[in-house]
Amino acid sequence: MEEHVLGVTKVVNALLAKPALALLALLHITPDDPVYPITNSFSMELLVVLIAVLFFLWLKPRIRVNRPGATQQAMEFVITNPMGIGVKDLADDIIGHGAEKHIPLVATIGIFILFSNLISLVPGLESPTATRTVPLGCAVIVFLYYNVVGLGQHGPLGYGKTFLGPVWWLSPLMALVETVSHFARLLSLTVRLWANMMVSELIYVSFLGLTLGLFSALGKLNPVGYISGFVPIVIPFALILLHIFVAFLQAFVFVILPIVYLSLAVSEEH
């Protein structure tokens, strides 16, 4: 089944299709659709990055120490808050000493995922995180980052020993188990985000379409039908709230799990 091409994707391809085709030809890759070589998910990623950049460029000159605005307070809440679930709060509690240097990467990925999850609330747009390649890309960044941090903390030999366990005669088995476990983290991060966002978006869009169809059908019956049509409108509103909840929850999970992996990578106790 061919992918429905979004309006945003058409605009992105109109601007960038030629260099994209040249790059793909250089890599000996044949796009599925030569007319639109840049996919919906990649176009939506570019849009999310553009929105995020413009948002923070707008926010930066409005940051005040004495009188923070509502937007500034909301963003500060993401970093630290009284509930202790901000990125800095979690990093300090779980990683401990030296956690500050990991906050930029973890927070950036978390904000990117949050924006990507929420963008599908806008009609005509889709969540790039509902396509498996995008969560996989984020998971690969996390996987490489925490392993590089672990290597830098312990050195190649020291980090390798963390895969062997405390009992020497079980070391070969533990090395296999730990290796599989680390790659399972990559799979877990990818599938959890992708599956949840795909299902949430599918349910939201499907019920919204059914509700609009029902409202239209009731309205054609008689004028009173429009009044009764407000009842099913409550359903998509509830689904919007559910979609927002899932978007925030999955972004939070993609923040806390990398922090846990980093804490294990830098820990002196193995």
C-alpha positions in Angstrom: 0.0 0.0 0.0 1.4 3.4 -1.0 2.1 5.9 1.7 -0.2 8.9 1.7 1.9 12.0 1.0 1.4 14.8 3.4 1.3 18.4 2.3 4.4 19.1 4.4 6.2 16.3 2.6 5.3 17.7 -0.8 6.8 21.1 0.3 10.0 19.5 1.7 10.4 17.5 -1.5 9.9 20.6 -3.7 12.7 22.2 -1.8 15.1 19.3 -1.2 14.2 16.4 -3.5 17.1 17.0 -6.0 19.9 17.0 -3.4 18.2 14.1 -1.6 18.1 12.1 -4.9 21.8 13.0 -5.5 22.8 11.8 -2.1 20.8 8.5 -2.4 22.4 7.9 -5.8 25.8 8.4 -4.2 24.9 5.8 -1.6 23.5 3.5 -4.3 20.0 3.6 -2.6 16.9 3.6 -4.8 14.0 5.5 -3.1 10.6 3.8 -3.1 9.0 6.9 -4.6 11.4 8.9 -6.9 8.9 11.8 -7.1 8.9 12.1 -3.3 12.2 10.6 -2.1 11.9 12.3 1.3 9.3 10.4 3.3 6.5 11.7 5.6 8.4 10.7 8.7 11.6 12.5 7.7 9.7 15.6 6.6 7.9 15.6 9.9 11.2 15.3 11.7 12.5 18.4 9.9 9.3 20.2 10.8 9.6 19.3 14.5 13.2 20.5 14.5 12.3 23.8 12.8 9.4 24.3 15.3 11.7 23.6 18.2 14.4 25.9 17.0 12.0 28.8 16.3 10.4 28.2 19.7 13.6 28.4 21.7 14.8 31.3 19.6 11.6 33.1 20.6 11.9 32.0 24.2 15.6 32.9 24.8 15.2 36.7 24.8 12.1 36.4 27.0 13.9 34.5 29.8 13.8 36.5 33.1 15.4 35.7 36.4 13.1 37.8 38.6 9.8 37.6 36.7 9.7 34.4 34.6 6.8 34.1 32.2 4.4 31.1 31.9 6.3 29.6 29.0 9.7 29.9 30.9 8.2 28.3 34.0 6.8 25.5 31.9 10.2 24.8 30.4 11.9 25.1 33.7 9.4 22.5 35.0 10.8 20.1 32.5 14.3 20.5 33.9 13.4 20.6 37.6 10.2 20.7 39.6 8.9 20.2 43.1 7.7 16.6 42.2 11.3 15.6 41.5 10.5 14.3 38.0 12.4 16.9 36.0 15.4 15.8 33.8 17.9 17.3 36.3 16.0 15.9 39.3 16.1 12.4 37.8 19.7 12.6 36.7 20.9 13.9 40.1 19.0 11.1 41.9 19.9 8.2 39.7 23.3 9.1 38.2 24.6 11.2 41.1 27.9 13.0 40.8 28.6 14.4 37.3 25.0 14.1 36.1 24.9 17.7 34.8 27.0 16.9 31.7 24.5 14.3 30.5 21.4 16.6 30.9 21.8 18.4 27.5 21.6 15.2 25.4 18.9 13.5 27.5 16.7 16.7 27.7 17.2 17.4 23.9 16.0 13.9 23.0 13.1 14.1 25.4 11.9 17.4 24.1 12.3 16.2 20.5 10.2 13.1 21.2 7.6 15.2 23.1 7.2 17.6 20.2 7.2 14.7 17.7 4.5 12.9 19.7 2.2 16.0 20.0 2.5 17.3 16.5 -0.1 14.9 15.2 -2.8 16.8 17.1 -2.6 19.3 14.3 -4.8 18.2 11.4 -2.9 17.1 8.4 0.3 16.2 10.3 1.6 12.9 11.7 3.9 11.9 14.6 7.3 10.9 13.2 7.7 8.7 16.3 4.8 6.6 15.0 7.2 5.4 12.3 9.7 2.8 13.5 12.8 4.4 12.0 12.5 7.5 14.1 12.4 5.8 17.5 15.2 3.5 16.3 17.3 6.5 15.4 16.8 8.0 18.9 17.5 4.6 20.5 20.7 4.3 18.6 21.9 7.7 19.8 21.1 6.7 23.4 22.8 3.3 23.0 26.0 4.7 21.5 26.1 7.6 24.0 25.9 5.6 27.3 28.3 3.0 26.0 30.8 5.7 25.0 30.4 7.3 28.5 30.9 3.9 30.1 34.1 3.4 28.1 35.3 6.8 29.0 34.6 6.2 32.7 36.2 2.8 33.1 38.4 2.4 30.1 38.0 -0.5 27.6 39.2 -3.2 30.0 37.2 -1.8 33.0 34.0 -1.5 31.0 34.5 -4.9 29.5 34.7 -6.4 33.0 31.2 -5.0 33.8 29.9 -7.6 31.3 31.6 -10.5 33.1 29.9 -10.5 36.5 31.4 -11.2 39.9 31.9 -15.0 39.6 34.8 -15.8 37.3 33.6 -19.3 36.2 30.3 -17.8 35.1 32.0 -15.0 33.1 31.4 -16.5 29.6 27.7 -17.0 30.3 27.4 -13.5 31.9 29.2 -11.9 28.9 26.6 -13.4 26.6 23.7 -12.5 28.8 24.9 -8.9 29.3 25.6 -8.4 25.6 22.1 -9.6 24.7 20.7 -7.4 27.5 22.4 -4.3 26.1 21.1 -4.8 22.6 17.6 -5.6 24.1 17.7 -2.1 25.5 18.0 -0.8 22.0 15.0 -2.9 20.9 13.0 -2.0 24.0 13.4 1.8 23.5 12.5 1.5 19.8 9.4 -0.8 20.1 8.0 0.9 23.2 7.9 4.4 21.7 6.9 3.3 18.2 4.2 0.9 19.1 2.5 3.2 21.7 2.5 6.2 19.4 1.4 4.2 16.4 -1.6 2.7 18.3 -2.5 6.0 20.0 -2.4 7.9 16.7 -4.4 5.2 14.9 -7.1 5.2 17.6 -7.3 9.0 17.7 -7.6 9.4 14.0 -10.0 6.5 13.5 -12.5 7.6 16.2 -12.2 11.2 15.1 -13.2 10.1 11.5 -16.1 8.0 12.8 -17.4 10.7 15.1 -17.4 13.3 12.3 -19.2 10.9 10.0 -21.8 10.1 12.7 -22.3 13.9 13.4 -22.8 14.5 9.7 -25.3 11.6 9.4 -27.3 12.8 12.4 -27.4 16.3 11.1 -28.9 15.1 7.8 -31.7 13.4 9.6 -33.2 16.5 11.2 -32.0 19.6 13.0 -32.3 17.9 16.3 -29.7 15.5 15.1 -27.1 18.2 15.4 -27.9 18.5 19.1 -27.5 14.8 19.6 -24.3 15.0 17.6 -22.6 16.7 20.5 -22.7 13.5 22.5 -20.2 11.6 20.3 -18.0 14.7 20.1 -17.1 14.0 23.7 -15.4 10.8 22.5 -12.6 12.4 20.3 -12.1 15.0 23.0 -11.4 12.2 25.5 -9.1 10.6 23.0 -7.2 13.8 22.5 -6.6 13.9 26.2 -5.5 10.3 26.1 -3.2 11.0 23.1 -1.6 13.9 25.0 -1.1 11.7 28.1 0.5 9.0 26.0 2.8 11.6 24.3 4.0 12.9 27.6 4.3 9.5 29.2 6.4 8.1 26.3 8.7 11.1 26.3 9.2 10.7 30.1 10.0 7.0 29.6 12.6 7.9 26.9 14.2 10.3 29.4 14.3 8.1 32.5 15.5 4.9 30.8 18.6 6.6 29.3 19.4 8.1 32.7 19.1 4.6 34.2 21.4 3.2 31.5 23.9 6.0 32.1 23.9 5.3 35.9 24.7 1.7 35.2 27.4 2.6 32.7 29.3 5.0 35.1 28.6 3.1 38.3 31.7 1.9 40.2 29.8 -1.1 41.7 29.4 -4.1 39.4 
